[in-house]
Amino acid sequence: MSLSALELAQMQADADDYMPDTCVIYDPAVTIDAMGGQSMSWTAAATVPCRLAPLSGLGEVINGAQITSVTSWVLTIAHDQAIDATERVTTGGDTYQVQSVEDQHSNRTARRVYMTRLD
C-alpha cells in the first residue's frame, strides 16, 4: 500500500511530536599546525529535537588487554535532518560518535542514527 504525499507529511509531523529531548550535532574540523601536526575540533552545526534510546544487546571489545562492554544507542531525529557518520552528537550531558545513519527505506517518518557513547 502506498501513502499519499499528504499522508506521509502528516506521519512525519506526528513523529516530530515524539521527540522529547534536544541534541546538538557537531561537524569535525581538522586544523594543521606549522609543524604539520593535526588537531581535531568540533563545531556545533545544528540543535534539533531528538529521542535517544539504548539498543538491546551489548557488544564487547578488547581495550588495553581488557574486555570492555559497548552499549549502542539509537538517536531518532526529523526525517530530513542532515547528519552523517563523521559527526558527533551531544545530549543529556553525554557525547556520542555517529556510527551509521539509516537512510534506505521508503516512507521515512524519522531518521535513525546509530551511535556509541564516548567516555
NURO-663185 format. One line per 8 residues: number of its first residue (from 1); their letters; for each residue x, y, z of C-alpha. Coordinates in Angstrom, 2 decimals, padded with zeros to 5 digits. Layout:
N
NUM) a) X/Y/Z  ...
This chain:
119
1) mslsalel) 000.00/000.00/000.00  001.36/003.36/-000.97  000.94/006.51/001.07  -000.03/009.79/-000.50  002.30/012.75/-000.07  -000.21/014.31/002.34  -000.42/011.14/004.46  003.37/010.84/004.63
9) aqmqadad) 003.72/014.52/005.58  001.19/014.03/008.39  003.04/010.95/009.68  006.32/012.90/009.62  004.72/015.74/011.59  003.31/013.22/014.08  006.77/011.63/014.53  008.23/015.08/015.25
17) dympdtcv) 005.83/015.39/018.21  007.52/012.40/019.92  010.96/013.99/020.26  011.18/014.94/023.96  014.87/015.89/024.06  017.24/018.28/022.32  020.63/017.37/020.89  023.48/019.23/019.27
25) iydpavti) 025.09/017.84/016.11  028.79/018.68/015.70  030.83/018.77/012.50  034.53/017.81/012.63  037.23/020.28/011.62  040.88/019.32/011.17  043.47/022.03/011.74  047.06/021.60/010.55
33) damggqsm) 049.70/023.43/012.56  053.00/024.89/011.34  054.83/021.63/012.15  052.44/019.55/010.04  050.57/018.11/013.01  046.82/017.82/013.05  044.26/018.63/015.68  040.55/017.84/015.60
41) swtaaatv) 037.94/020.29/016.79  034.18/020.15/016.75  031.81/022.90/015.65  028.12/022.94/016.53  026.19/022.54/013.27  022.60/022.18/014.48  020.48/021.98/017.61  017.49/019.73/016.98
49) pcrlapls) 014.69/017.86/018.75  015.50/014.19/019.28  014.82/010.96/021.14  017.65/008.77/022.47  017.32/005.11/023.42  019.80/002.31/024.19  019.82/-000.65/021.83  019.31/-004.05/023.37
57) glgeving) 022.26/-006.40/023.30  025.72/-005.38/024.33  028.85/-005.78/022.32  032.33/-006.34/023.67  035.68/-005.01/022.52  039.21/-005.54/023.75  040.58/-002.27/025.08  044.01/-002.23/026.73
65) aqitsvts) 044.02/-006.04/027.09  040.68/-005.91/028.90  037.27/-006.86/027.63  035.03/-003.80/027.72  031.28/-003.64/027.16  030.00/-001.36/024.44  026.45/-000.08/024.51  024.99/001.16/021.27
73) wvltiahd) 022.41/003.90/021.13  019.82/004.91/018.58  019.02/008.58/018.10  015.78/009.49/016.36  015.65/012.88/014.64  013.48/014.52/012.00  013.25/012.69/008.68  015.03/015.48/006.80
81) qaidater) 017.74/016.39/009.32  021.25/016.24/007.84  023.70/014.01/009.72  026.44/011.54/008.76  028.98/009.14/010.24  031.70/011.80/010.57  029.74/013.77/013.15  029.24/013.71/016.90
89) vttggdty) 026.13/014.38/018.96  025.67/015.65/022.49  022.50/015.21/024.50  021.81/014.90/028.21  025.40/015.83/029.04  026.90/012.89/027.10  028.78/012.82/023.80  028.21/010.16/021.15
97) qvqsvedq) 030.07/009.23/017.96  027.83/008.52/014.99  028.48/005.04/013.59  025.84/004.88/010.86  022.65/006.51/009.65  019.61/004.55/008.50  018.55/006.13/005.23  017.45/003.35/002.92
105) hsnrtarr) 013.76/002.80/003.42  010.59/004.12/001.83  008.06/006.39/003.52  010.59/007.57/006.11  008.91/009.37/009.00  012.11/009.86/011.03  015.85/009.38/010.64  017.58/006.87/012.90
113) vymtrld) 021.20/007.33/013.83  023.24/004.52/015.44  025.91/005.73/017.86  028.32/004.78/020.63  028.87/006.90/023.73  032.31/008.40/024.20  033.79/008.19/027.69
